[in-house]
Amino acid sequence: MPGGRLNQQERQQIALGLADDLPYAEIARRLDRPTSTISREVMRNGGPNAYRADLAHRATERRAHRRSQAAPRGSEALPQAHGRDPEAVREFEDVFTNVLIQAGTPKMMARVMSCLYITDTGSLTASELVQRLQVSPASISKAITFLEGQGLVRRERDERRRERYFVDDDVWYQATIASARANALIIETARQGVSILGPDTPAANRLENIARFMDFVSEGITRAAEQAREVLHTKPGTPAATPPGDTR
């Protein structure tokens, strides 16, 4: 981090700033730190609602200890493509992983997704993931099986017959559509409950409202995903086509 690593006193000031609902920029100004330093620190340690200075400080020490154990003595960080700062890349990977965990992704699955996403090719083999994450092949296999079932990664065999795992431009579209379709089971089950509990009863009305709400949301998600799909295949800064019916 610019200016060196955060110390425990600075972390306490971050916690106080969050308790006072201060924006990251204001906390950063008071500590004379970049705003990105504060946002990364908070997001990698529980987010604004769960950040605790003492826990964040201990977690940082544990991460530094694990890295020193994982790296062979006398070795240096592998050079990064495009002139990237290796430490900044590691810090971002931690932040991205924690954001995915806070969004409900299991920890190992989040680590695998983050590792794949920050790779320029968007593709790694099992052995490469094992080496990068310092975990067992079984852990990688379990994570990939889960992510593939969610439509978040796909696998192919390369020219050397090795399995490669990919996160491509269409993964988020497919996962979004799969999520919307999964809501159909909730809708169907809720409406089964309506017939069992009896029309016009309070419980049946509640379930019918749930079904109507989920039906509306799922339809909107599917329509928005279809309209925005091309965004996943364009370069940043390229204007997207105006969705049908949008008069802006």
Contacts in CASP RR format, 6 or more apart in sequence:
PFRMAT RR
TARGET T0000
AUTHOR 0000-0000-0000
METHOD contacts of the structure
MODEL  1
MPGGRLNQQERQQIALGLADDLPYAEIARRLDRPTSTISREVMRNGGPNA
YRADLAHRATERRAHRRSQAAPRGSEALPQAHGRDPEAVREFEDVFTNVL
IQAGTPKMMARVMSCLYITDTGSLTASELVQRLQVSPASISKAITFLEGQ
GLVRRERDERRRERYFVDDDVWYQATIASARANALIIETARQGVSILGPD
TPAANRLENIARFMDFVSEGITRAAEQAREVLHTKPGTPAATPPGDTR
1 33 0 8 1.000
1 34 0 8 1.000
1 37 0 8 1.000
1 40 0 8 1.000
1 91 0 8 1.000
2 33 0 8 1.000
2 34 0 8 1.000
2 37 0 8 1.000
3 33 0 8 1.000
5 60 0 8 1.000
6 14 0 8 1.000
6 33 0 8 1.000
6 37 0 8 1.000
6 41 0 8 1.000
6 60 0 8 1.000
8 53 0 8 1.000
8 54 0 8 1.000
8 57 0 8 1.000
10 31 0 8 1.000
10 33 0 8 1.000
11 41 0 8 1.000
11 53 0 8 1.000
11 54 0 8 1.000
11 56 0 8 1.000
11 57 0 8 1.000
12 53 0 8 1.000
13 27 0 8 1.000
13 30 0 8 1.000
13 31 0 8 1.000
14 27 0 8 1.000
14 31 0 8 1.000
14 38 0 8 1.000
14 41 0 8 1.000
14 42 0 8 1.000
14 51 0 8 1.000
14 53 0 8 1.000
14 56 0 8 1.000
15 51 0 8 1.000
15 52 0 8 1.000
15 53 0 8 1.000
17 26 0 8 1.000
17 27 0 8 1.000
18 27 0 8 1.000
18 42 0 8 1.000
18 48 0 8 1.000
18 51 0 8 1.000
24 35 0 8 1.000
24 38 0 8 1.000
24 39 0 8 1.000
24 42 0 8 1.000
25 35 0 8 1.000
27 38 0 8 1.000
28 34 0 8 1.000
28 35 0 8 1.000
28 37 0 8 1.000
28 38 0 8 1.000
31 38 0 8 1.000
39 95 0 8 1.000
40 91 0 8 1.000
40 92 0 8 1.000
40 94 0 8 1.000
40 95 0 8 1.000
41 56 0 8 1.000
42 48 0 8 1.000
42 51 0 8 1.000
43 95 0 8 1.000
43 98 0 8 1.000
43 99 0 8 1.000
43 102 0 8 1.000
44 91 0 8 1.000
44 94 0 8 1.000
44 95 0 8 1.000
44 97 0 8 1.000
44 98 0 8 1.000
45 51 0 8 1.000
45 52 0 8 1.000
45 55 0 8 1.000
45 56 0 8 1.000
45 59 0 8 1.000
45 60 0 8 1.000
45 98 0 8 1.000
46 98 0 8 1.000
46 102 0 8 1.000
47 98 0 8 1.000
47 102 0 8 1.000
63 94 0 8 1.000
66 134 0 8 1.000
67 90 0 8 1.000
70 134 0 8 1.000
71 77 0 8 1.000
77 86 0 8 1.000
77 87 0 8 1.000
78 86 0 8 1.000
79 86 0 8 1.000
80 86 0 8 1.000
80 89 0 8 1.000
81 120 0 8 1.000
89 118 0 8 1.000
92 118 0 8 1.000
93 114 0 8 1.000
93 115 0 8 1.000
93 118 0 8 1.000
96 114 0 8 1.000
96 117 0 8 1.000
96 118 0 8 1.000
97 107 0 8 1.000
97 110 0 8 1.000
97 111 0 8 1.000
97 113 0 8 1.000
97 114 0 8 1.000
98 110 0 8 1.000
100 109 0 8 1.000
100 110 0 8 1.000
100 113 0 8 1.000
100 114 0 8 1.000
101 107 0 8 1.000
101 110 0 8 1.000
105 113 0 8 1.000
106 143 0 8 1.000
106 146 0 8 1.000
108 135 0 8 1.000
108 139 0 8 1.000
108 142 0 8 1.000
108 143 0 8 1.000
109 143 0 8 1.000
109 146 0 8 1.000
109 147 0 8 1.000
111 133 0 8 1.000
111 135 0 8 1.000
111 143 0 8 1.000
112 129 0 8 1.000
112 133 0 8 1.000
112 140 0 8 1.000
112 143 0 8 1.000
112 144 0 8 1.000
112 147 0 8 1.000
112 153 0 8 1.000
112 165 0 8 1.000
113 147 0 8 1.000
113 152 0 8 1.000
113 153 0 8 1.000
113 167 0 8 1.000
115 124 0 8 1.000
115 129 0 8 1.000
115 132 0 8 1.000
115 133 0 8 1.000
116 122 0 8 1.000
116 123 0 8 1.000
116 124 0 8 1.000
116 129 0 8 1.000
116 153 0 8 1.000
116 165 0 8 1.000
116 166 0 8 1.000
116 167 0 8 1.000
117 167 0 8 1.000
122 166 0 8 1.000
122 167 0 8 1.000
122 168 0 8 1.000
123 164 0 8 1.000
123 165 0 8 1.000
123 166 0 8 1.000
123 167 0 8 1.000
124 132 0 8 1.000
124 164 0 8 1.000
124 165 0 8 1.000
125 158 0 8 1.000
125 162 0 8 1.000
125 163 0 8 1.000
125 164 0 8 1.000
125 165 0 8 1.000
126 137 0 8 1.000
126 140 0 8 1.000
126 141 0 8 1.000
126 144 0 8 1.000
126 162 0 8 1.000
126 163 0 8 1.000
126 165 0 8 1.000
127 137 0 8 1.000
127 162 0 8 1.000
129 135 0 8 1.000
129 140 0 8 1.000
129 165 0 8 1.000
130 136 0 8 1.000
130 137 0 8 1.000
130 140 0 8 1.000
133 139 0 8 1.000
133 140 0 8 1.000
144 153 0 8 1.000
144 155 0 8 1.000
144 165 0 8 1.000
147 153 0 8 1.000
148 154 0 8 1.000
148 155 0 8 1.000
150 175 0 8 1.000
150 178 0 8 1.000
151 171 0 8 1.000
151 174 0 8 1.000
151 175 0 8 1.000
151 178 0 8 1.000
152 167 0 8 1.000
152 171 0 8 1.000
152 175 0 8 1.000
153 165 0 8 1.000
153 166 0 8 1.000
153 167 0 8 1.000
153 171 0 8 1.000
154 165 0 8 1.000
154 166 0 8 1.000
154 168 0 8 1.000
154 171 0 8 1.000
155 163 0 8 1.000
155 164 0 8 1.000
155 165 0 8 1.000
155 166 0 8 1.000
156 163 0 8 1.000
156 164 0 8 1.000
156 166 0 8 1.000
157 163 0 8 1.000
157 164 0 8 1.000
158 164 0 8 1.000
169 232 0 8 1.000
169 233 0 8 1.000
170 229 0 8 1.000
170 232 0 8 1.000
170 233 0 8 1.000
172 232 0 8 1.000
173 225 0 8 1.000
173 229 0 8 1.000
173 232 0 8 1.000
176 221 0 8 1.000
176 225 0 8 1.000
177 222 0 8 1.000
177 225 0 8 1.000
179 221 0 8 1.000
180 218 0 8 1.000
180 220 0 8 1.000
180 221 0 8 1.000
180 222 0 8 1.000
180 225 0 8 1.000
181 218 0 8 1.000
183 214 0 8 1.000
183 215 0 8 1.000
183 217 0 8 1.000
183 218 0 8 1.000
184 218 0 8 1.000
186 210 0 8 1.000
186 211 0 8 1.000
186 214 0 8 1.000
187 211 0 8 1.000
187 214 0 8 1.000
187 215 0 8 1.000
187 218 0 8 1.000
190 207 0 8 1.000
190 208 0 8 1.000
190 210 0 8 1.000
190 211 0 8 1.000
190 214 0 8 1.000
191 207 0 8 1.000
191 208 0 8 1.000
191 211 0 8 1.000
193 204 0 8 1.000
193 207 0 8 1.000
194 204 0 8 1.000
194 207 0 8 1.000
194 208 0 8 1.000
194 211 0 8 1.000
197 203 0 8 1.000
197 204 0 8 1.000
197 207 0 8 1.000
198 204 0 8 1.000
224 243 0 8 1.000
227 243 0 8 1.000
227 244 0 8 1.000
228 240 0 8 1.000
228 243 0 8 1.000
230 240 0 8 1.000
230 241 0 8 1.000
231 240 0 8 1.000
234 240 0 8 1.000
242 248 0 8 1.000
END
